[in-house]
Amino acid sequence: MAKTSKKATRKFEKNHLKDSLERRKAGAKIKQKVQIKEKRALRNAKDAEFLGKGKAEDGEEGAPEPKADPFGQMSVDDFFAGGFEVPEKLAKKDAKKALGKRKRSEPAPKEDDEGDSSDASYEEAPVASDDEDNEDEDEDMGMSKEAMEALAEKDPEFYKYLKENDPETLDFDEDADLAEVDALSGSEEEEDRPKKKSKKSKKAKAAAAEEMEVDEESEEEMLDETEVTKEMVAKWKKAMTEQHSLRAMRQVVLAFRAAAHVNEDEGKDYKYTITNPDVYHQLLVVTLQLVPEVLQHHLPVKESAAGKIRVTTDSKKFKTLTPLLKSHTTSVQHLLTTLSDEATLKLTLSTINPLLPYLLPFKKVLKGIVKTVVDIWSDASSSEATRITAFLVVRRLAVIGDAGLREAVLKTVYQGLVKGARNTTIHTIQGINLMKNSAAELWGLDPTIGYTTGFTFIRQLAIHLRSSITNNAKESYKTIYNWQYIHSLDFWSCVLAEHCSPLKEAARGKESQLRALIYPAVQVTLGAMRLIPTATYFPLRFHLIRSLLRLSRATGTYIPLAPALLEVLSAAEMKKHAKASTLRPLDFAVSYKAPKTYLRTRVYQDGVGEQVVELLGEFFVLWSTSVAAPELGLPVVVMLKRWLKEASAKTGNRNGKVNSAIGILVQKIEANGRWVEERRVKVEFAPGNRAGVEGFLKGFEWEKTPLGAYVVGQRKQREEKARILEAGRREEDKKGKGEKKGRGDVQMDDVVESSEEEEEDDE
């Protein structure tokens, strides 16, 4: 028998338990709706009794007929249906007895059919139905303030019980609009629960309808979704524009939530449906534009002279609007992940800014928003305008947020930058530069947070470099020689150059905390460029030298870059004769590695020679007005003359183009040294006078020096050449979009990109 019983139990649990529980819950929910409907009808009678004023009106308001023994024949459900109507003489004696556990199997009291269509629930705070009158919604929010105070005075024990177990009963209305938005609170919490509950809702209600014989029309009213029309959107827009209606905003937020998840099969049920594309567009525009305006009207954001943002978060309005605000923000965040139209994406991003002050208390919501916005900012497919709009959102949050939030923003931005810099081509390089230049600004908003995060990330780069040096594995260098690592080092060069310049430090009146990061950043960069000193990775070396030149130019820090460039000239690639080739010139701007087909070719030798001449000129022009310029250039001049002598020999490279360019550079460096010596003779301070040394030729325009004039001319030539090449590339792209693979220039791009894909690895 025991085994048979056990098997039957298992069988029941497997096949029927789930449905039984659902039927019980559905029945209980319907009973609760009927009970709350009764409470609404008995409100005035109850309040009058507590105040001692309206006992004669009890019968008029539909209260139960008086009995000799109020609780003798009253069930628990009847007691709840009475709206907690407690007689004065028996209040203390019978209150606890009446508050026993409610049986779910008891039949629901017979009431009006209207009770079935109400969305109100005793256990959950729901969204009111659209079909209910405004008066009914206002009445369904709880006790009046006077009745609540009277109850607390007459029966404090019962009042305490209600406060702990049914706080909604003790709520009193201050604002009709806020009361309705307060009803939204439960809806948003319900939406945040697991999706299984949403999937089961229709089943449960249908089963309950069969068992409890709920009116068919009322059931359809509870379950049917409402189609959003242009008239509805126009009505909401008018109410939000003219009256700043929270009631209309609630409906708009619910409709917007459905619009954000349109065409998604997630098993969720939404109050509204949108099938018309025009209605969808109108709803998006109305929601995105007017919701921030309504919030600003009811919860104005105050900004101090110091730029601090203040919102009254402890007010009842803010607490009431919190679920609505979270729901709207979550919908906007989800919408951002699905949009592809640049105009709509930009509009959606721009509407996040006004919402940020209200979201500051909700760190989890903000972190989700930041991640989504940074993904758009770092996406190569996003337009420049969209990226700038996304960055403005991130920057706004970093400005108004606290230290913890600011640190989270900086970390997320850096991760997005590294992720977005993985693939670098002629088409993505401008977007990557935009990311680096814009993100660099964020590290100056809070120098303390900027220093700690900067130190952490630069240290991480140093650890990668050290691991690559100490690890004897064949592929260990790939953690360093990839675009992500190169752009990371270049980014820190941008950050330090932006915030450690003498002009900005003078404006602040103190030295930047970030200046302490210059030395480790330079050391890591120099170590990375010399990790593999082969001709294949000369392009990578040139990228890192440009980063250090930017840092040296902006901060006035001397960085010895001439030895790294002289190493390039000393390589066999530049000393020996190169073979002829018909390959197109390598684009060093989007290459960190030379393909094998370019090694030992004249076209590659010419390109490397041009890069060396350009970078040596840019390096020496930084110190063209320095009192030490002659001594700084002398060793390099000696080395270059020796190299020219070897290159001009029969066994040399016999490359007249490169040798001629280097010869001219030597002449300019020597001329600049003599020019400085002529002015140095006239000074009256000793070399030990630091102030005199720093003041030598201070304010003199470097462009007017012999070397400076030469560098300016070279820059103009390169800019003109780059402009012509860019125009030609665009013209070819227009003509041959469908035949890219068959063209020589695109073949070159394919060679470079394929080699990059082989060498790239995640940091």
N, C-alpha and C positions, 0 to 999 in steps of 0.2 A: 504493500500500500504506500509505503514511504516513497518507493521509487516511482510509482505511478503519479503520486502527487507532485513529486519533484519534476517529473517530465512535463506534466501539465502546466506547472508554473513556468517552466522554461518556454514552453510553447506559447503560453499567453504573453509572456514578456516579449517574445520574438515577433508575434503576429498582431497582437492587439493592444499591448500596453501603451505604445506610442500614440495610437489614435484615441485611446481612452483618456490619456492625459490631455491631449489637445482638446477633446470635447469638454472636459471639465474646465479647462482654462477659458475656452470660448464662452461656455455658459456663465462662468463667474464674471467674465468681462461684460457680458450683456446685462447681467443683474446689476453690476456696478453702475452701468450707464443709466439704467432705470432709476436706481437709487439717487444718483446725483440729480436726475431730472426732478425727482420729488423734493430734494433739498432746495432746488431753485424755486419751486412753487411755495415752499413753506418758509422761505427766508423772512418775509415781513412778520409773520406770526411769531417766529422764534425770537427775532430782535425785539419785538414789542414785549414779549414775556420777560426777557432779560432786563429790559429797561423799566419794566413795571408800568408800561403805558398802553399797550394795545391788546389786552386779553380778550376784549370783546370782539376783536377783528379776527380771531383765530379761525372761526368757522368760515368767514368770508374768503379767507386765503386758501381754503381747501385743505385745512388741517384734518387729521383723523378725528372721528367723533369721540368726545370725552367718555371715559369709562370709569367705573367706580374704582377699579384697581388698575392704574396706568400700566403696570408691568406684569400683571397677573396672566394675561393671555397674549402678551406681545412677544413675538420672536425676535431674535437678534437682528434679522433683516428688517423687521418692522421698525425696530429702534433706530437703525441707521437711516431708513427711509424717512423717518420723522425729522431728520436734520438735527439729531442730538437734542431733542426737546425734553428738557429735564424739569419735572415739577419741583417747586421750591422745597416742599416738605421731604421728598424722597430722594433728592439729588445725591446727597452724600451716601445714603444707605444703599441705593440700588445702582449707582453709576458703574461700579466695578463689575457687578453681576451682568449688566447689559453689554459689557465690552468683551464678552467671551469670543472665542474663535468662531468665525462665520463658516457655516457649512456650505460647501459649494454645491452639494446635491439637492439643496432645497429649491423648490420652484421659484421663479422670479415673480414678484408682485405684478398684478395686472395693472397696466397703466396705458397711457396714450401711446399711439404708434410713433409719435414724435420722439419718444425716449430712445427708440431703437436707432434712430438716425443720428443721434448726437455722437460726436467723437470724443466726448469727455470720458475720462476713466478715473476710478478711485485710486488705483495704484500708480498710474502713469499720468503725467501732465501732457495731454495731446494737443495737436493742432486742431483748432475749431473748424467745423465744416463750413464751406462757402454758403451752404443753403440756410444756415441759421441766421436769425435776425441779430442785429447789433445789440438789441436790448438783452436778448437771451445770453449772448456772450458776456456782456457786462455783468449780468447777475450771477454767472456761474463761477465767479472767482473767489468766493469765500465770505466770511463774516464781515459785517461792518465794524468799524473801529470801536463804536460805543458798545456793541454787543460783546465784542471780545473783552473789553475792559470790565464789563459787568460780570461776565463769566469768571474772569480771573479773581474778582473780588468775592463772589458768592461761593465759588467752589474751586479753590486753588489746586486741590489734588486732581480733580477732573481736568482742569485747564492744563496742568503739567502733563497729564497723560496724552491729551490731544496734541500738545506741542511736540511731544516726542514721537508719536505714532502717526499723526495725521496733520502735519503743519499747514497743509493747503486749506483746511477748514478755518484756520485762524487768520488767513490772509484778509486784508481789507483793501478796498480799491482807492487808489489815489488818482489814477488817470486811466480813462477808458482805453486809450490807445496802448498804454503800457501794459494794461491787463491782457490785452489780446496778444501782444508780443511775448508776455510771460507764458501764455499758453504754448507759444512756439518753443519755449525752453524744453519742454518734455519731448516735443517732436524731434529736436536736434539730438537729444540724448538717445532717443530711440533709433535714429538713423546711424549713430555711431556704434550701435551694438552689432554683433555678428550678423552676417547676411542671412544665416539660416532662418532667423526669426522673420525676416521680410518674406522669405520664400514660403514660409508656412502660413502666413497671415490669411491668405485667401482660403486655404484648406480648412483652417480652424473656424473661420467665420461661416463657411459653407456648412460644415458639420453641425455647428451650433444652430444654424438656421433650421436644419432638418429636425433636430432634437427639441429645440425650444420653440419651434413654430413661429419664428420671427417673420414679420410682414415682409413679403418679397420685394415690395417697392423700397422699403427702408433699407433692406440689405444691399440692393443695387446702388442706392444713394451712398452707402458707406464705402463700397468697393470701386465704383466706376471712377475712371480718371476723367479729368476735365480738359477739354481741348482749348488751348489758348488761341484767342482770336485777336485780330487787329483792334477791335473795339475794346476788349479787355485791357490790352496794352495801353491804348490811348487813355482809358479811364484811370489806370494806375499812374500813368505819367502826369495826368492833370492833378491828381490828388497829391502826388509827391512834389510837384512843382509849386502848386498854389498853397497847399495846406501843410506841406512837409509831413504827410501822414505816415505814421509808423505802421498803421494797418495795411496801407497799400504797399509799403516797403516789404512787409512780411510776405504778402502774396507774390511780389516780384522776386524776392529771394527764393521762394519755393519753386516758382516757375523757372527761374534761372538755373537752379540746381538740376531740374529735369533737362533743360537745354544743354547744360554742360555735359550730361551723360547721354545725349541723344544718340541713337543708333548703336547703343552698347547693350549687349545681352549679358547682364550680370545677375539677373533674377531679382532685381530690386523693383519695388513698386513706388512710383512717384505720384504726387497729387495731380500734376499737370502733364500733358503731352503736347508736343509741338511737331506738326507735320508740314506746315507751310514755311518755305524758306524765307519769305518776306517777314513773316511773324517772328521767325527765329532771329533775323537780323535786327528788327525793331526792338525785340526784347533785350538782346545783348546791349544795344546802344543805350536804351533807357536804364537798364540795371547798372551798367558800368559808369554812366555819367551821373545818375541821380542818387544812388545809394550813398556815396560819400557826402553829397550835399545834405541829405536828410540827417545823416549822422552828425555832421558839423553843426546843423541847426539845433539838434537836441543835446548833443554833447560837444560843445565848442572846444577846440584845441587851443590852449594858451601857450604862447611862445615868449620867453623872457628876452631881455636885451642881450643876454649872453648866448642865446640860441638854444636854451633848454626848453624842452617840450613838457607840458603838463596837461594831463587829462584826469578829471575827477573819477577815479576808479572805484571809490568806496560809496558812490551814490547808488540809490536803488535803480535809477535809470540805466546806469552802466551795467549793473548786475543783470537787469532784465534783458538788456540788448546783447549780452555776451553770447548766448547760444546762436542768435541770429547772425552776429558778426562772425563767429567761427564757421557757421554754415556757409556764409557768403564767401569767406576767404578760402575755404576748402574747395568750393565750386570754381572759383577763379583759378586756383592752383591747378585743378584738374583740367580746366579749359586750356590753360597755357600749354599743357603737354600734348594737346590734340590739334591745336591750330597750326595751319600752314600758310595762311594768307598774311603777308607782312603788315598790311595796314591794320587788320584786326588784332594781330599780335602786338603791334605797337600801342594801339588804343588800350588793350587789356593791361599791358604793363604800366602804362601811364596812370591807370586808375588805382594801382596798388599804393602809390605814394601817400595819398590822403588817408589810407586805412592804417598805415604803419603805427602812428601814435596810439591808436586804440588797441593794437596787438602786442604792445610791449610787455604786458604782464604774462603773455602766453608764449613762452620760449619755444615750446614744441612746434606750435603753429608757425612761428617765425622761421625756425630752422628749415621746415619744409618749404616755405616760400623762398628762402635764400637759395636752397639747393636747386629748385626749379628755375629761378631767375638766372642763376649762374650757369646752368646748363644751356640756356638760350644765349647768354652772353658769350659763352665759349664755343658755340656751335658754328662750324665753318659755313653752314648753309644760311645763317642769319645775315641779313643786310647790315650795313654799317649803322643806319639810323636805328634799327631794332636793337643792335648791340649797345649803342649809346643810351637808349631808353632803359634797357635792362641794367646798365651800370648805374644810372641815376637812382634806380630803386635801391641797389645795394649800397651805394654811397649814402643815401638818405638814412638808411637803417644804421649804418656805421656811425653816422653823426649823432643821431638821437638815442642810440642804444647805450647800455651801460658797458662796463669793461668786459664782462663775460660774453655778452652778445657781440661786442666788437671783435673780440678774439675769435669767436666762432665764424664771424663773417670773413675775417682775413684768412683763416684756414681754408674755408670753403672756396674762396676766390682763388687762392693759390693752387688748390687741387684742380679747380676748373681750368686754370691757365695751363697747367702741366698736361691735363687731358686734351685740351684743345690744340696744343702745340705738337701733337704726336706726328702728324703728317704736314710737311711744309713743302709747298709748291709755289709756282709763280702766281697761282690763283688764291692761295691762302695766306701768303706772307704779309699782305697788308692788314688782314684781320688779326693776325697774331701780334703784329706791332701795335695795333690799336689796343689789344688786350693788355699788353705789357705797359704801355704808356698810361692807360687809364687806371689799371690796378696799382701802379706805383704811387698814385696820389693817396690811396687809402692808408698807406703805411705812415703818412705824416699826420693823420688826424689825432692819433694818440701815440706820442713818441715812446712811452713806456711799453704799451702793448706791441707797438711796431718793433721795438728792439727785441723783446722776448720771442715773438714769433719769427722774426728774421734770424735771430741767433739759432733757433731750433732748426729751421729749414736749411740754413747754410751749413750747420753742423751735420745735418743729414746728408748733404752733398759731399762733405768731407769724408764721412764714413763710407759712402759708396766708393769714393776714389781710393781710400786706403784699402778697402776690401779688394778692389780690382788690382792694386799694386801687389798686395801680399798673396793673392790667390794665383796659383800657377796654372789654373785651368785655361784651356785654349780660348774659350769664348768669354772669359771674365771681363775683357775690355768693353764688351758690348753694353754693359750697364752704364758706361761713361760716354761712349761714342754713339750717341743717338740724339735726335732732335730735342727730346724732352730735357735732357741734361744740359744741352747747349742753351736752349731758351731759358732754362731756370737760372743759369749763371748770368745770362744777358739781362734777365729780369732784375736780379739783385744789383746789377750795375745801374739799371735805370732807377731803381729805388734810391740807392745811395747818391747817385748824381742829382736826383730831384730834391732831396731833402738835406744834403750836406754841403751845398754850395755856400761860399762865403757871403753872398748877397742875402740869402734866406736866413742864414744864421745871424747876420747883422740886424735884419729886420726883427727877428725874435729876441735879440739881445743876449743870446746865449748859444753855446755850441750844441749841435744836435746830438741826441743820445745815439742816433744811428751811426755816427762817425766811427764809433768803436768797432763797427762791423766791416769797415773798409779793408783792414789788414787781413782778416780771415777770408774774405771774399776774393781778394787778389791772390792769396796763396793757393786757394783751391783752383782758381782759374789757371794760374801758371802751371800748377801740377797737372791739370787735365790736358792742356795743350801739348805737354811734353811726354805724355804717357806712351804714345807710339809715334816717334819722330820720323815717320816715313812719308814719301811723296804722296801716297794715297790720301793721307789725312791733312794735307796742306790747307784745303778749304776750311776745315774745322779750326785750324790754328788761326787763320785769318779772321774768322768769326769772333773768336775769343779775344784776339788782339783789338778788334774794333770795340768790344765791350769795355776793355780796360782803357782804351783811349778816351771813350766817353766819360768814364769815371775820373780819369786823370784831368781831363779838360774842365769838368764841372767842379771838382773839389780842390784843384791845385796840388794834388798828391803826385809826387814823382814815382813812376812805375817803370822799371828798366825793361823796355820792350825791344830795344835794338838788338840784344843778343838773340832773342827768339826769331827775329827776321834774318839776321846774319846766318843762323843755322839753316834756313831755307836755301840761301844762296850757296852754302857749302855742300848741299846735297848733290849727288851724282846727276839728279834730274836737271839741275841748272848748270853743271860744269861741262857735261859731255854733249856731243852733237846729237840733236834730236832728229827723228825721222819725219819725213813729210806726211801730212794727213789732210784729208778733205772733210774732217769732222767740223761741226759747228763749234764756235768757242763755248767753253763750259761756263754756265751761269753760276758764278761763285756765291751769289746772294741766296740761292735755294739749293746749295749743295754743301754737304760737309764731308763728302768722300768722292774721290775721282774714280770713275769707272776704269776698269783695266784697259779698255780700248784707248784711253787717253794717255796712259803712262808712256813716257819716252817719245811723245809726239811734239812736233813744233808748236801746234796750236795750244797744247797744255803749258809748254815752256813759256810761250808768249804771255799767256794768262797769268801764270805765277809771277813772272817778272813784273807785269803791270801792277799786281797786287803789292809786291814788295816795295816798289818805288812809291806807290801811293801811301802806304802805311808808314814808311820811313819819313816821308815828307810831312805827314800829319803828326808824327811823333815829335820831330824836331821843331815844327812850327809852334808847338805848345810852349817851348822854351826859347823862342827866337828873340824875346826881349829880356831874357834873363842875363844877369851879370856873368853867369858861368857858361853861357852858350859856346864860346870858343873851346873851352876845356871839355864840354860835353860832346861836341861833334868831332874832336880830333881823333879819338880811337876808331870811331866808325869810318871816318874818311880814310884813314890808313888801311883798314880792312877792305873797304870797297875798292880802293886803288889796286891793292894786291889781287883782289878777285878779278878786276878788269884785265889786269896783265895776264892772268892765267886763262881767262876766257878768250882773249884775243890771239892766243897761241894756236899753233896748228892742231894741237890735241884738245883745244877748248871747244866751247859750244858753237862758236862761229855764228852767233845770233846777233846780227847787227842791230835789230830793233831793241832788244833788251839791253844790250851793252851800251847803246847810245843813250837810252833813258837813264840808266844808272850813272853814266858819265855826267849828264846834265845835273842830276841831283847832287853829285859830289861838288860840282862847281857852285851850286846855290848854297850848300851848307858852308863851304869855305868863305864865300862872299858874305854870308850873314855873320860868320865869326869875325871877319875883319871889320864889318860895320859896328859890331858891339864893342870891339877893342878900341875903335876910334872914340867912342863915347865914354868908354870906361876910363880912358886916360885922364879925363877931365874931373873925375870924382875926387872928393876930399876925405872920404871915409875909408877905414881899414876893412879888410875882409871879415874881421871879427865883429863889426858893427852890424847886428842883425837888422835893425830898423833901416839903416842905410842900404843894405843889400836888398831888402824887400821893397824899398821905395825906388830902386833903380829903374828908370824908364816906366814907372807906374803910370798907367793911363795912356801910354803910347799905343796907337793902333798897330796890332801885329800885321795887318794887311799891308802896311807901308814898309815893312822890312824886306830885304832882298828875298829871303826864303818865303815870307808871307805872300808876296806878289806872285811868286811862282806857284804856290799851292792854290791860290785863288784861281789862277788861270787853269790849272789842272782840274779843279772842281767843275768849272764851267764846261770844259770839254767832256768830262764824264757825264754831266747832266744832259748835255745835248745828245750824246751818244745813247744814253739810256732812253731819252725821249723818242728818238728815231726807232730804236729797237722795240719799244713798247707799242708805238704806232704800227709798225710792221707786224708785230705779233697779233694785235687786235684785228688787223686787216685779214691776216691769214685765218684767224679763228672764224671770222664771218664767212669767208669763202669756203672753207673746208671743214665745217663742223662734222659732216658725215664721213669725211675721209681722213680723219686725224691719223689713223694708224699707218697710212701710206706715205706720209710726208716726212721729210728729213728732220725738220725741227721737232716734230712730235716724236719721231723715233728717238731723238736725243733725250726728250723728256722721259720717254719710257725707260731708256737705259738708266737714267739717274734714279727714277722712282723705283724701278725694280731692285736696283742695288740698295736703295734705302730700306725697302721692305725686308730684304735679307738681313740687314745689319741692325734694324731697329728692334728694341726690346723694352718692355716696361721697366720703369725705374724701380 
